[in-house]
Amino acid sequence: MKKMIKKEYFPFILLAILTLIMHFFMKQGFGDDTYFGRVNSNLLVFLKQRYLSWSSRMLPEMLVYLACKVNFFIWMVFNTIVYTSIGILLSKIFVKTNKREMNYLVCGIMLVYPYYHMGSAGWVTTSVFYLYPLFCLLFCVLKTQKIMNNKKLSLYEYVLYFLSLLYATSTEQPAVILFLLFIIILTDMYVKKRQHPMVWLSLLVCVVQLVIIITCPGNKVRTIAETASWFPLYSEFSLFDKLNIGLYSTVLHFFASYDIIFILFLFVMLLLMRRKHKTVKAALFFLPPLICWLGLTFFNGLQRLFIKGATVGTGISPFITGILDSVYRFSVPSKSLWLSCFSLAAIVFVIYAITLVFDKKKSIAMILILMLGFASRILMGFSPTVYASGYRTYLYMYFAFMICTIISINTDLLRVFKKKYMTVLASVACAVLYAVNIFCFLLFQG
């Protein structure tokens, strides 16, 4: 047992156990799971009907059709394996040194991710449409990284790679992320005078999948129906208006909520700034955004406590909702110049902070990771359910912050976190936030 505990993979055993325990607090037959569980038609008939009247996500639709009909415990075990595997993939892609210590960190961050977001449309449905594409995306990144390091893939790796690529790009957000990622990789390869046919083929798959998404008749029908249901004025917005909505709805989400992932990212950046520049003035660089965040979240909290109807499921407090309603639900988003300026200033601040802390190569990598995550959420501005879809659409943005936090700690802060008092403090914080996660399950499910 002692030998196993010392192994670098042991943290993932703990992650799997704690994730499975978390699943026992999930309510079965919830949200869209109920709809998919009641479908009695033939699978092919069901997929054709969905393609023509609702969605282009054929592979996820097929999987959710099957998953909602199996025993819930079987799905719980499978979902635990997928979530644990996401942690393993993060480690393999982004952790190259101090693996045992960093794997504890990776697992800790995975446990404090607000997992109740994955229940917003039903546990099974949301996982199939959001969590599983994330797993497939990371698997594709891992194998692409292997190719970039001049290593060969076996036949089974190629098969799994393209199956993962097809599944990931069946949904809109990872399709855009991978499309942009392969363009970046091809640009880098062109500069370095390198080529690999698999990268070109992967980009082609992304393009084909995006064309299918854009031209699917079901997506057009769904947009009309959801505009009428969730956002009646959405049809009047210009391209710029929709881009604006995606921009500031994303930024305000992180600056107007008690978001532990974002707080952890800011805290780690603050520590790095202080350690690198050795002055209090450097640390004070983070004071304005921290004051802004604290002010908005504190007022947010008061609104949630004292205003009837302020529930955890809304995603934004009545205060922020009131601002947003006055700006873009009942007026034209292009007039909300102050929100756009605030959002752009926040983005510029994060980018500048990264350049002050890291060398050029690492700065570029981290900025690209954050921008890919950010692009995936801005994309939601082109959907009338930009708010109705709730927290789940921030998944890739969350993981972008998580990845950058992992990279940052592994760069220069691991010595700090290895100190006994920091280890104890981090462990206690992780345990408390894990308990909060479970409490949110119960609160969110009513």
QUIVENCOR-V368309 format. One record per residue. RES is the residue in one letter. PSI is psi as a letter, one per 20 degrees, with the letter a starting at -180 (NA if undefined). D_FIRST is the distance of its C-alpha to the first C-alpha in Angstrom with 2 decimals. Layout:
# QUIVENCOR-V368309
res={RES;RES}
psi={PSI;PSI}
d_first={D_FIRST;D_FIRST}
This chain:
# QUIVENCOR-V368309
res={M;K;K;M;I;K;K;E;Y;F;P;F;I;L;L;A;I;L;T;L;I;M;H;F;F;M;K;Q;G;F;G;D;D;T;Y;F;G;R;V;N;S;N;L;L;V;F;L;K;Q;R;Y;L;S;W;S;S;R;M;L;P;E;M;L;V;Y;L;A;C;K;V;N;F;F;I;W;M;V;F;N;T;I;V;Y;T;S;I;G;I;L;L;S;K;I;F;V;K;T;N;K;R;E;M;N;Y;L;V;C;G;I;M;L;V;Y;P;Y;Y;H;M;G;S;A;G;W;V;T;T;S;V;F;Y;L;Y;P;L;F;C;L;L;F;C;V;L;K;T;Q;K;I;M;N;N;K;K;L;S;L;Y;E;Y;V;L;Y;F;L;S;L;L;Y;A;T;S;T;E;Q;P;A;V;I;L;F;L;L;F;I;I;I;L;T;D;M;Y;V;K;K;R;Q;H;P;M;V;W;L;S;L;L;V;C;V;V;Q;L;V;I;I;I;T;C;P;G;N;K;V;R;T;I;A;E;T;A;S;W;F;P;L;Y;S;E;F;S;L;F;D;K;L;N;I;G;L;Y;S;T;V;L;H;F;F;A;S;Y;D;I;I;F;I;L;F;L;F;V;M;L;L;L;M;R;R;K;H;K;T;V;K;A;A;L;F;F;L;P;P;L;I;C;W;L;G;L;T;F;F;N;G;L;Q;R;L;F;I;K;G;A;T;V;G;T;G;I;S;P;F;I;T;G;I;L;D;S;V;Y;R;F;S;V;P;S;K;S;L;W;L;S;C;F;S;L;A;A;I;V;F;V;I;Y;A;I;T;L;V;F;D;K;K;K;S;I;A;M;I;L;I;L;M;L;G;F;A;S;R;I;L;M;G;F;S;P;T;V;Y;A;S;G;Y;R;T;Y;L;Y;M;Y;F;A;F;M;I;C;T;I;I;S;I;N;T;D;L;L;R;V;F;K;K;K;Y;M;T;V;L;A;S;V;A;C;A;V;L;Y;A;V;N;I;F;C;F;L;L;F;Q;G}
psi={g;h;h;g;h;i;q;i;i;h;h;h;g;g;g;g;g;h;g;g;g;h;h;i;j;q;p;q;l;p;c;i;h;g;g;h;h;i;p;i;r;q;g;h;g;g;g;g;g;g;h;h;i;g;q;j;m;g;g;h;g;g;g;h;g;g;h;i;i;r;p;h;h;g;g;g;g;g;h;g;g;g;g;h;h;g;g;g;g;g;g;h;g;i;o;i;r;l;g;g;g;h;h;g;g;g;h;g;h;h;h;i;p;n;i;i;h;j;j;h;k;p;g;g;g;h;g;h;i;g;g;h;h;g;g;h;g;h;g;g;g;g;h;h;h;g;g;h;j;k;q;q;q;r;g;h;g;g;g;h;g;h;g;g;g;g;g;g;j;i;q;g;g;h;g;g;g;h;g;h;g;h;g;g;g;h;g;g;h;g;h;j;l;q;q;p;h;h;g;g;h;g;h;g;g;g;g;g;h;h;g;g;g;h;i;p;h;h;h;g;g;g;g;g;g;h;g;h;g;h;m;h;i;h;i;i;q;r;g;g;g;h;g;g;g;h;f;i;h;g;g;h;g;h;j;k;q;n;o;h;g;h;g;g;g;g;g;g;h;g;g;g;g;g;h;g;i;k;q;h;h;g;h;i;h;i;g;g;h;g;g;g;g;g;g;g;h;g;h;g;g;g;g;h;h;i;p;p;i;n;r;h;i;h;h;q;r;h;g;h;h;g;g;g;g;h;g;i;h;j;a;p;h;i;i;m;h;h;g;g;g;g;g;h;h;g;g;h;g;g;g;h;g;g;h;h;h;r;r;g;g;h;g;g;g;h;g;g;g;h;h;g;g;g;h;h;h;h;h;i;i;j;p;i;k;h;h;h;i;b;h;h;i;j;g;h;g;g;h;g;g;g;g;h;g;g;g;g;h;h;g;i;i;h;h;g;i;i;q;g;h;h;g;g;g;h;g;g;g;g;g;g;h;g;h;h;g;g;g;h;g;g;g;h;i;NA}
d_first={0.00;3.81;5.39;5.10;6.28;8.81;10.12;13.50;13.21;10.44;13.47;15.12;12.61;13.46;17.04;17.23;16.09;18.49;21.18;21.14;21.51;24.37;26.02;26.50;29.00;31.10;34.46;35.45;38.96;39.49;41.89;42.64;40.03;42.75;45.29;43.20;42.02;45.69;46.92;48.39;50.11;49.21;46.65;49.22;51.84;49.44;48.53;52.23;53.14;50.46;51.54;55.16;54.75;51.58;49.01;48.45;44.65;44.77;41.21;39.62;42.36;41.52;37.79;38.47;41.01;38.37;35.43;37.56;38.29;34.81;32.78;31.56;27.99;27.89;29.13;26.54;23.68;25.64;26.44;22.84;22.08;25.17;24.41;20.86;22.52;25.08;22.48;21.18;24.84;25.62;22.94;24.23;27.82;27.87;24.92;25.57;24.15;21.35;19.36;16.04;18.09;20.63;18.33;17.42;21.20;21.97;19.78;21.32;24.76;24.13;23.28;26.44;28.70;31.20;30.03;32.81;35.12;33.85;35.53;39.01;40.38;37.98;34.22;34.51;37.66;36.66;33.30;35.13;37.86;35.95;32.16;32.24;34.95;32.87;30.00;32.63;34.24;31.09;30.43;34.04;33.63;30.62;32.65;35.75;33.92;32.96;36.66;37.76;35.63;37.62;34.88;35.79;34.54;34.12;36.22;33.49;32.68;36.39;36.53;33.58;35.03;38.45;37.23;35.22;38.30;40.55;38.38;37.93;41.64;42.69;42.29;44.43;42.18;39.79;42.88;44.56;41.49;41.01;44.78;44.98;41.85;43.31;46.62;44.93;43.09;46.33;48.20;45.73;45.94;49.73;49.84;47.68;49.80;46.99;46.96;44.64;46.00;42.82;43.18;46.81;45.98;43.32;45.95;48.36;45.95;45.63;49.42;49.97;47.50;49.17;52.56;51.40;50.16;53.48;55.74;54.00;56.58;53.97;52.80;56.43;56.90;53.74;54.91;58.24;56.73;54.16;56.83;58.97;56.14;54.27;56.42;60.15;61.31;58.71;61.21;63.57;61.16;61.65;59.03;58.93;58.48;55.44;53.92;54.59;52.88;49.74;49.82;50.24;48.37;45.25;45.81;46.80;43.69;41.53;44.15;44.94;41.66;38.70;36.47;33.15;32.54;35.98;35.66;32.42;34.24;37.23;35.16;33.36;36.78;38.27;35.72;36.27;40.02;39.94;37.84;39.94;43.38;42.77;45.28;45.37;48.02;45.62;43.22;46.27;46.69;44.27;46.29;48.73;46.20;44.02;47.15;48.12;44.73;44.64;48.23;47.83;44.59;45.97;49.14;47.10;45.21;48.52;49.90;46.96;47.35;51.13;52.30;52.18;50.53;48.06;44.91;41.51;42.23;45.26;43.38;46.13;47.79;51.43;52.50;51.19;52.24;55.70;55.97;54.78;57.00;60.02;59.23;58.29;58.47;62.12;63.21;62.71;59.44;61.32;63.01;59.75;59.98;58.25;55.05;55.01;55.66;52.87;50.42;51.52;51.39;47.78;46.85;48.79;47.11;43.57;44.68;46.44;43.52;41.24;43.87;44.06;40.35;39.37;41.02;43.22;40.80;37.98;40.59;42.03;38.67;37.73;41.24;41.24;37.94;39.41;42.73;41.29;39.48;42.67;44.82;42.83;43.67;47.27;47.68;47.51;50.84;52.36;51.28;53.05;49.67;48.66;48.16;47.86;44.71;42.97;39.71;38.22;40.55;38.95;35.62;36.26;37.62;34.52;32.27;34.71;34.22;30.43;30.52;32.93;30.78;27.76;30.12;31.69;28.59;27.33;30.84;31.30;29.41;25.77;26.52;27.81;24.84;22.45;24.39;22.70;25.41;25.38;21.62;22.08;25.28;23.92;20.96;23.51;25.96;23.54;22.68;26.43;27.47;24.96;26.62;29.99;29.20;28.68;31.83;33.73;32.78;34.50;37.39;37.94;38.01;40.40}
